[in-house]
Amino acid sequence: MKRTALAAAAVLLLAPLTACGGNAAAGGDGSTVTVTVGYQSKTINTVTAGTLLRSLGYFEKQLNSLHDGKTYRVDWQDYATGAPITAQMTAGKIDIGSMGDFPLLINAARGKQLNRPTHLVSVTGYNLRGGLNTIVTAPDSKLTSLTDLKGKKVSTSVGSAADGTLVRALQRAGIDPNDGIKKLNQQPAVGASALAAGSTDALSQFVAWPGLLAFQGKAKALYDGAQLNLPTFHGVTAREDFAKQRPAVLDAFLKAQAEATEYLNAHPVAAAEKVAKATGLPAEVVYLYNGAHGISTFDPAVKPQLVSALKQDVSVLKAAKLTGDVDVDSFVDDQYVEKALGASYAKQFAATPPAPTSEAWPKSAEETKAFNSPAHLLRYVGAHRDGIRAAYVPDATTGTLWFADKAVWVADGEKLLPFVAPATAQAYVSAHGGARVITYANALERAA
């Protein structure tokens, strides 16, 4: 996955750089050029620069169209986190990589520190409110709000946006993020196992772990990261020397990424199935994040809101002693993606995410069905109980999409309102006399 624990980052980044194997980046025998791309197959908000892009073959097609007398070979290197991609980039072994916002800042800092500068050249997936990160608890947990975490064990990956969400959420709840909880610095898979074993009380992680665990019935949401209303995103970083040496190759990559983005947006179900096949993740979980109205919006343009959020993230990493100051303005370089997208860049730069919408995914269907309200979706699901693969509803407060059967439902008169987390549902109930929390089964009955 895109993020990393502090210990793992230290080992990888302090190891001798000569230990990295493979050919020199963009290397070859003169006529053959190898382009090395580091990606994270299961970090599904980077798929337009990784998993999906690779499966579609668009990058290779773009390289073949250069007709510059070179034969190009793409070496796709799959990693679990962003740390090894950064280590390989600063060793000159990876040309282009994709990772999340907090690891991008570490990438920028390490590149400058080791005199191997890198640049953020495009964006993959983003959520303007922060909904890509979620804090979850065990299905039978009695914890219902952030204040309940005081003194509890919480697993996260230090240096990740998920940890950033945890820190900021605790601060807003009046809990010291260092002394108020017992933080366990763990990789996502380790944290998920710890939650299942009862050795941690909660897990703060990034896409796709919260949705996956909820879908599997192994966790339930405690806190929706979108409550912070701070953007989080994933992006593409390239070595500065590579970009200058082979600008046509970087241009080909960004054009291919744009094509993959168009494919995902035009064929969200097919894209989810492709990513699921490549990663082993359930397609229903992939669609939760990457679907037509999913938690993530895909657009290569480097939007000012995202750059502003990146600048705010620096303080969190500095507090964790993972970086010093980071010159975000010099790290961000959108000239390459602007050139690659041409006339369409301005349109994508100004584009906004689609409005949150309820969706049902019928079994064996190649398209989902959209509904103008959660109640209409529930009515459809109730009438087709054996024919539904997945049903999704947007949180009534934040707009974060969630599985309908995992949401917290509130009845307010004739209105049926879904929420990702119990605290936001309770906040609505407290502010609306007569409203009350009901079960999913009851919500289905009321909608019938």
C-alpha positions, 0 to 999 in steps of 0.5 A, a space after each residue: 500500500 501507499 503508506 509506511 510505518 516509521 521503522 520500515 521507512 527508516 530501514 529502507 531509506 537508510 540502507 545502502 543505495 547500491 543494494 538496489 538491483 536492476 538496471 539504471 533508470 531509463 537505462 538500456 544498451 542505447 537502442 533499448 530503453 527501460 523505463 521503471 515504474 513503481 506502483 502499489 497495486 492494492 492502493 486502488 486510488 493510484 490505479 490510473 498510474 499503476 494497476 489499471 494503466 498496466 492492465 490496459 497497456 496504454 503506456 506501452 502503446 504511447 511509447 511505441 508511437 514515439 518512433 524515435 529509433 528506440 525500443 522501449 521496455 516498461 519494468 513495472 515494480 509493485 510495492 506495498 507502500 510508498 517508502 521503497 518506491 522513494 528509496 529506489 527513486 533516490 537511488 536512481 532505480 525508479 523513474 516514475 512512482 505513485 503514492 499518497 500525499 503524506 508519502 509524497 512529502 517524504 519523497 520530496 524531502 528525501 529527494 532533496 536530502 540525497 540530491 535526487 530531487 523529485 517532482 509531483 507531476 500529476 494527480 490520480 485519485 482525490 477526495 476534497 473532504 478527506 473521505 479516503 481515510 477512516 477509523 474503524 473498530 471491531 464489529 462488536 466494539 462498544 466504542 461509538 465516538 472519538 472520545 471513547 478512544 482516550 487511553 485505548 490502543 489504536 493501530 495506524 501507519 506513522 507517516 501516512 495520511 491515515 495517521 494524519 487523519 487520526 492526529 487531527 481528529 483526536 486534536 479536534 476531540 480534545 485528545 492529545 494524539 501522542 499521550 492520549 492514546 496508545 498508538 501502535 505503528 503498524 503496516 495496514 495488514 498487521 493492524 487489520 490482524 491486530 484488530 481481529 485478534 483484539 490486540 488493538 481497539 481501533 484502526 486508522 487506515 487509508 483506502 482500501 482497508 476500511 472499506 475492505 474490512 467493513 465489507 468482510 464484516 471484520 470492522 465497522 466505521 468509527 470516524 469518517 475522515 471527511 469530517 475533517 473537511 481537508 483534501 487528501 489525494 494520491 499522485 505521481 512523482 518523477 525524478 527531476 533528472 529523468 524528466 529532463 533527460 527523457 521528457 518524451 517518455 514522461 509525456 507518454 506516461 502522462 498521456 497514458 494516465 489520462 487515457 486510463 482516467 478516461 477509461 475508468 470514468 467511462 467504464 467504472 464497473 469494468 475498471 473495478 473488475 479489472 482492478 479486482 482481478 489484478 489485486 485480489 480485492 473484491 470488486 465491490 470494494 474497489 467500486 466503493 472508492 473508484 466507482 462513478 460516484 465513489 469516494 475518490 475522484 480521478 483527474 490528473 490535474 494538479 488542483 490548488 486545493 490539493 497543493 494547499 492541503 499538501 502544505 498543511 500536511 507538512 506540519 503533521 510530518 514535522 511533528 512526527 519528526 519524519 521530515 523538516 520543512 518541505 518546499 511544496 511549491 518547488 516540489 509541485 511541477 504541473 508543466 508536464 501534465 499540462 502539456 500532455 493534456 493540452 487543450 483539455 487541461 483547463 477543463 479538468 483543472 476546473 472540474 469538480 467531483 460529481 454529486 454524491 449519489 446512491 447506487 445499486 450494483 445488480 448481479 451480472 450487470 455491467 452497469 450500476 443503477 443510480 437513485 435520487 435518494 437513499 430511500 429509493 435505493 432501499 426500495 429497489 434493494 428490498 424488491 430485489 434482495 437476491 439480485 443485488 451484488 452491492 448497494 452504496 449510499 452517501 453519508 447525509 453529512 459528508 457525502 462519503 459513499 458507504 455500503 448501505 448495509 454497513 451504514 448507520 441509518 436514521 429515520 426522521 419522519 419520512 426521511 431515511 438518512 445514512 451515515 458512515 459513523 455512529 457519532 455523526 448519526 447521533 449528532 443529527 438525531 440530537 439536532 432533530 427532534 423526533 429523529 432516531 437511529 434504526 437498523 438497516 432491516 427497519 430502514 428497508 421495511 420503511 422504504 418498501 
